[in-house]
Amino acid sequence: MPSTAINRRSFLSMGLGSLAAIGVAGCGVIPGSGSSVDGGGSDGPRSRIRPIGDGSTADTGPQPHQPRPERLEPGQTPPQFVVFSWDGAGEVGNGLFPRFRKLARNHGASMTFFLSGLYLLPEAKKRLYRPPNNPIGASDIGYLTDEHIRMTLENIRLAWLEGHEIGTHFNGHFCAGSGSVANWRPADWQSEIEQAMSFVTEWRTNTGFKDLDPLPFDYAKELVGGRTPCLQGQDDLLPTAKRLGWRYDASSPGGHQVWPTKKQGLWDLPLQQIPFPGRSFEVLSMDYNMMANQSQNATQSDPSKYPAWEKQARDAYIEGFQRAYETNRAPLFIGNHFEQWNGGIYMNAVEEALKHMADERRKDVRLVSFRQFVEWLDAQDPRVLRKLRGLGLGQAPTGGWKAYLSTA
């Protein structure tokens, strides 16, 4: 791992519209156990493995590559946090999951992968899924082939060993009609979460695969947050999430680039409105919403427009980053899907934006997972967090950071 990557993983140096015009954010549609868990070259084989349940998962000890959060010193400039997250997190043979794992390794980044539990359930077993307020086995996203389930399992396993977070995107992705997650009650979310957990922790039984290593984590402990389909249903999800001990939720739509607060006891970490170059409105910080505003949801549009659209999407992320970095240092949250919409331009845009943010000349930028970010938040003096929340959108601290935070 390059030295810059090692530095970025450490918190020690930190101290510990048109979304309105388009509507809500969309999410993409992704139309025998070994004796050791290998870290893909990063850590080598891990010895103390305790299988859980049917051996689909295992307790392998503390997760590798986790930074240690510490409190900011009085008057210290806060780091610029950026969280790249991925809805669904299925690998369907297009190479996008390993592509962004490699990008993260090259730049010392951790990310959050919101795994759809259904992506580990074979379609032949779909009647095991009983979605709230929908027919048995129904799903608004496609079930994966056995080959793609294998690919997804391998990438999820390696992602965790590389330091990334595995959250949840739940299961059937219902966004319309009476069965939409927008209409679900807390008990419905309880059922959906329990089923997502079972599909992740019982994939060996459900698939019959015997030649794959277990996922190297206890999902009951790993799962501390998620993002709902189409950013709907948060209010009724939160009571259930709190009861389960979750620490954050990333389902709010249309937030601003300010320091976060808690909602019903959980950190509320919304996708955010960021500048949309050349337009008079701001756009949600997600690839789907870039597409919705550029090609009106057409996933394959006029190729002659792709270069300009790719630049616009990349520059939107970068302008959002620069606005926070140069003013209030509010975290930037970016959502993505492993999709090749409009020739893959959104994948290229987010990759180039990440490279810009990870420039080694910016020593105070931290590319982290949501879990790592809330670890840092919880380590801070509450008075410091109140001062940070006192800064509005694009508002720099009066007198500079040293003066502003020295009296917190």
C-alpha positions in Angstrom: 0.0 0.0 0.0 1.4 3.4 -0.9 2.5 5.7 2.0 -0.2 8.2 1.1 -2.8 5.4 1.6 -1.4 4.6 5.0 -1.5 8.3 6.0 -5.1 8.7 4.9 -6.3 5.7 6.9 -4.9 7.2 10.1 -7.0 9.6 12.2 -4.0 10.3 14.5 -3.0 13.4 12.5 -6.6 14.7 12.7 -6.9 14.6 16.5 -9.4 12.4 16.4 -34.3 22.4 -8.8 -33.4 20.1 -9.9 -33.8 17.3 -7.6 -37.0 19.2 -6.7 -37.9 19.3 -10.4 -37.1 15.7 -11.0 -38.4 14.2 -7.8 -36.9 11.9 -5.2 -33.6 10.2 -5.8 -33.6 6.9 -7.6 -31.5 3.9 -7.1 -30.0 1.6 -9.7 -31.4 -1.7 -10.8 -28.9 -4.4 -11.2 -31.0 -6.1 -14.0 -17.8 -26.2 0.7 -16.0 -23.5 2.9 -12.2 -23.1 2.9 -10.2 -23.3 6.0 -8.9 -19.8 6.0 -10.0 -16.3 5.2 -7.5 -14.5 3.0 -7.2 -10.8 2.8 -6.6 -10.6 -0.9 -2.9 -10.0 -0.4 -3.3 -7.2 2.2 -3.2 -9.3 5.4 -2.5 -12.8 4.4 -4.5 -15.7 5.9 -6.3 -14.9 9.2 -6.1 -17.6 11.8 -8.7 -17.3 14.6 -11.9 -18.0 12.6 -15.1 -18.8 14.5 -17.8 -19.9 12.0 -21.3 -18.5 12.7 -24.4 -20.4 12.0 -24.1 -22.5 8.8 -20.7 -21.0 8.2 -21.8 -18.3 5.8 -20.2 -15.8 8.1 -17.4 -16.0 10.6 -15.9 -14.0 13.4 -12.3 -13.3 12.3 -11.5 -10.7 14.9 -11.2 -6.9 14.5 -11.6 -5.5 11.0 -8.3 -4.6 9.4 -7.3 -1.0 8.3 -9.5 0.8 10.8 -8.3 4.3 11.9 -8.4 5.2 15.6 -10.5 8.3 16.2 -9.3 11.0 18.5 -10.7 14.3 19.6 -9.8 17.6 17.9 -7.3 19.7 19.8 -8.5 23.2 20.8 -8.3 25.4 17.8 -7.5 22.6 15.4 -8.8 22.7 11.9 -11.2 19.8 11.3 -10.4 17.3 8.5 -12.4 17.3 5.4 -14.3 14.0 5.4 -15.7 12.5 2.2 -17.8 9.3 2.2 -18.2 7.4 -1.1 -21.1 4.8 -0.8 -22.6 2.3 -3.1 -26.2 1.2 -3.2 -26.9 -2.5 -3.9 -23.2 -3.5 -4.1 -23.8 -6.4 -6.5 -21.1 -7.5 -8.9 -22.6 -8.7 -12.2 -19.5 -9.3 -14.3 -19.0 -5.7 -15.4 -15.9 -5.4 -13.2 -17.1 -2.2 -11.4 -16.9 -3.6 -7.8 -13.3 -4.7 -8.1 -12.5 -1.5 -10.1 -13.5 0.7 -7.2 -11.9 -1.5 -4.6 -8.7 -1.1 -6.5 -9.2 2.7 -6.7 -9.8 2.8 -3.0 -6.6 0.8 -2.3 -4.6 3.1 -4.5 -5.7 6.2 -2.7 -6.1 5.1 0.9 -9.9 5.3 0.9 -12.5 3.4 2.8 -16.0 3.2 1.4 -19.5 2.0 2.5 -21.1 -0.8 0.5 -24.9 -0.9 1.1 -25.5 -4.6 0.2 -28.9 -5.6 -1.0 -29.6 -8.9 0.9 -31.5 -10.2 -2.1 -28.3 -10.3 -4.1 -27.2 -13.3 -2.1 -30.5 -15.3 -2.6 -30.8 -17.4 -5.7 -34.0 -16.8 -7.7 -34.8 -20.5 -7.4 -35.3 -19.7 -3.6 -37.1 -16.5 -4.1 -40.2 -17.7 -2.2 -38.0 -17.5 1.0 -38.5 -13.7 0.6 -41.7 -12.3 2.1 -41.6 -8.6 1.4 -43.9 -6.4 3.5 -47.1 -5.5 1.6 -45.9 -7.3 -1.6 -46.4 -10.8 -3.0 -44.1 -13.5 -1.8 -40.9 -13.5 -3.8 -41.6 -10.2 -5.5 -38.8 -7.7 -6.1 -38.4 -4.5 -8.1 -34.7 -5.4 -8.7 -33.6 -8.6 -10.4 -32.3 -11.6 -8.6 -28.7 -12.4 -9.5 -27.5 -15.5 -11.3 -25.5 -18.0 -9.3 -22.3 -16.8 -11.0 -23.0 -13.2 -10.0 -23.9 -14.2 -6.5 -20.4 -15.8 -6.3 -18.8 -12.7 -7.6 -20.7 -10.5 -5.1 -19.7 -12.7 -2.2 -16.1 -12.6 -3.2 -16.1 -8.8 -3.5 -17.9 -8.3 -0.3 -15.5 -10.6 1.5 -12.4 -8.8 0.2 -14.0 -5.3 0.6 -14.4 -5.9 4.4 -10.8 -7.2 4.7 -9.6 -4.1 2.9 -11.3 -1.9 5.5 -14.6 -1.0 3.9 -18.0 -1.0 5.6 -20.8 -3.4 4.7 -24.2 -1.7 5.4 -27.6 -2.6 3.9 -29.8 -1.5 1.1 -32.4 -3.9 2.3 -34.0 -6.3 -0.2 -36.7 -5.8 -2.8 -36.3 -2.1 -3.6 -40.0 -1.2 -3.7 -40.4 2.5 -4.6 -43.9 2.7 -6.1 -47.5 1.7 -5.4 -49.1 0.6 -2.2 -46.2 -1.7 -1.4 -43.7 1.1 -1.6 -41.2 1.3 1.3 -42.6 4.9 1.8 -45.7 3.2 3.3 -43.9 0.7 5.5 -44.4 0.8 9.3 -41.7 0.0 11.9 -42.8 -3.6 12.0 -42.4 -3.9 8.3 -38.9 -2.6 8.5 -38.2 -5.1 11.3 -39.2 -7.9 9.0 -37.3 -6.5 6.0 -34.1 -6.2 8.1 -34.4 -9.6 9.6 -34.7 -11.1 6.1 -31.8 -9.1 4.8 -29.8 -10.4 7.7 -30.8 -14.0 7.0 -29.9 -13.8 3.3 -26.4 -12.5 4.2 -25.9 -15.0 7.1 -27.4 -18.1 5.4 -26.2 -17.8 1.9 -24.4 -21.1 2.2 -27.6 -22.9 3.0 -29.6 -21.0 0.3 -27.1 -21.4 -2.5 -25.6 -24.7 -1.7 -22.1 -23.3 -2.4 -19.5 -25.3 -0.5 -16.3 -24.0 -2.1 -16.4 -20.4 -1.0 -14.9 -18.9 2.2 -17.3 -17.3 4.7 -17.8 -13.6 4.9 -15.3 -12.7 7.5 -17.5 -10.7 9.9 -20.4 -11.1 12.3 -23.1 -9.2 10.4 -25.1 -8.6 13.6 -22.2 -6.5 14.8 -21.1 -5.2 11.4 -24.5 -3.8 10.4 -24.9 -0.3 12.0 -26.5 1.7 9.2 -28.2 1.6 5.8 -29.8 3.5 3.0 -33.5 2.9 2.0 -34.6 2.4 -1.6 -35.2 5.7 -3.3 -34.5 7.5 0.0 -38.0 6.8 1.1 -39.5 5.6 4.5 -36.9 7.0 6.9 -39.3 8.2 9.6 -40.7 4.7 10.2 -37.4 3.0 9.7 -35.6 4.9 12.5 -37.5 3.5 15.5 -36.6 0.0 14.4 -33.0 1.0 13.5 -32.6 2.5 17.0 -34.0 -0.6 18.7 -31.5 -2.7 16.7 -28.6 -0.5 17.9 -27.8 1.1 14.6 -25.7 4.2 14.7 -26.7 6.2 11.6 -29.0 6.3 8.7 -28.1 7.6 5.2 -31.6 7.8 3.7 -32.5 11.5 3.9 -32.8 13.2 0.6 -31.7 16.7 -0.3 -29.5 17.6 2.7 -27.2 20.6 2.7 -23.4 20.6 3.1 -23.5 21.3 6.8 -22.3 19.3 9.8 -24.9 16.6 10.7 -27.2 16.2 13.6 -29.0 13.2 15.1 -32.6 12.2 14.3 -34.4 9.8 16.7 -31.0 9.0 18.3 -29.2 8.1 15.1 -26.8 10.2 13.1 -28.7 11.5 10.1 -26.3 11.5 7.1 -28.2 12.6 4.0 -27.2 12.8 0.4 -26.6 16.5 -0.3 -27.4 19.2 -2.7 -24.2 20.2 -4.5 -23.5 22.8 -7.3 -24.5 21.6 -10.8 -22.1 23.5 -13.2 -23.9 25.4 -15.9 -27.3 25.1 -14.2 -29.2 27.5 -11.9 -30.1 24.7 -9.4 -28.2 22.2 -7.3 -28.3 18.5 -7.8 -28.3 15.6 -5.3 -24.9 14.1 -4.8 -25.7 10.8 -6.5 -25.0 9.4 -9.9 -28.7 8.6 -10.6 -29.7 12.2 -10.1 -26.9 13.4 -12.4 -28.4 11.1 -15.0 -32.0 12.1 -14.3 -31.2 15.8 -15.0 -29.0 15.1 -18.0 -30.9 12.4 -19.9 -34.3 12.4 -18.1 -33.6 8.9 -16.8 -32.6 7.4 -20.1 -29.8 5.1 -19.3 -28.5 5.0 -22.9 -28.9 8.3 -24.6 -27.1 10.4 -27.2 -23.4 9.4 -27.1 -22.3 12.7 -28.5 -23.4 14.3 -25.2 -21.5 11.9 -23.0 -18.2 13.8 -22.7 -19.9 17.0 -21.6 -22.2 15.2 -19.2 -19.2 13.3 -17.7 -17.4 16.6 -17.1 -20.5 18.2 -15.6 -20.9 15.3 -13.2 -17.3 15.2 -12.2 -17.2 19.0 -11.7 -20.3 18.9 -9.6 -18.6 16.5 -7.1 -15.4 18.6 -7.2 -17.3 21.9 -6.7 -19.2 20.4 -3.8 -15.9 19.2 -2.3 -14.2 22.6 -2.8 -17.1 24.5 -1.3 -16.9 22.5 1.9 -13.1 22.2 2.0 -12.6 26.0 1.7 -15.3 27.0 4.2 -17.1 25.0 6.9 -15.4 21.6 6.3 -18.8 19.9 6.4 -18.5 16.2 5.3 -19.4 15.4 1.7 -21.6 12.3 1.1 -21.6 10.8 -2.4 -23.9 7.9 -3.5 -23.3 5.6 -6.5 -24.4 2.4 -8.2 -22.3 -0.1 -10.0 -24.0 0.8 -13.3 -22.8 1.6 -16.9 -25.5 4.3 -17.5 -24.9 6.5 -20.5 -21.7 4.6 -21.5 -20.3 4.5 -17.9 -19.8 8.2 -17.7 -20.9 8.4 -14.1 -18.4 5.8 -13.0 -15.6 7.8 -14.8 -16.8 11.0 -13.2 -16.8 9.7 -9.6 -13.4 8.1 -10.2 -11.9 11.3 -11.4 -13.5 13.3 -8.6 -12.1 10.9 -6.0 -8.6 11.2 -7.5 -8.9 15.0 -7.2 -10.0 14.8 -3.6 -7.3 12.3 -2.7 -4.5 14.6 -4.1 -1.6 14.0 -1.7 -1.1 17.7 -1.4 -4.3 17.8 0.7 -3.1 16.1 3.9 -6.3 16.9 5.8 -8.7 15.1 3.5 -10.1 11.8 4.8 -11.9 9.3 2.5 -13.8 7.2 5.0 -16.8 4.9 5.4 -19.9 6.1 7.2 -19.1 3.9 10.1 -15.6 5.4 10.5 -17.1 8.9 10.2 -19.6 8.3 13.1 -16.8 6.8 15.1 -15.0 10.2 14.7 -18.2 12.2 15.5 -18.8 10.2 18.7 -15.2 10.8 19.9 -15.6 14.6 19.7 -16.3 17.0 22.5 -20.1 17.9 22.1 -19.2 21.6 22.4 -17.0 21.3 19.4 -19.7 19.6 17.4 -22.2 22.4 18.3 -19.7 25.0 17.1 -19.3 23.0 13.8 -23.0 22.8 13.4 -23.2 26.6 13.8 -21.6 27.1 10.4 -24.0 27.4 7.5 -23.6 26.3 3.9 -20.4 27.7 2.5 -19.7 29.6 5.7 -16.1 29.9 6.8 -15.4 30.3 10.5 -15.0 33.9 11.6 -11.4 34.6 12.4 -10.2 31.3 11.1 -10.4 27.8 12.7 -7.9 28.5 15.5 -10.0 31.3 16.8 -13.3 29.7 16.1 -12.7 26.4 17.9 -10.3 27.5 20.6 -13.2 28.5 22.8 -15.5 25.5 22.1 
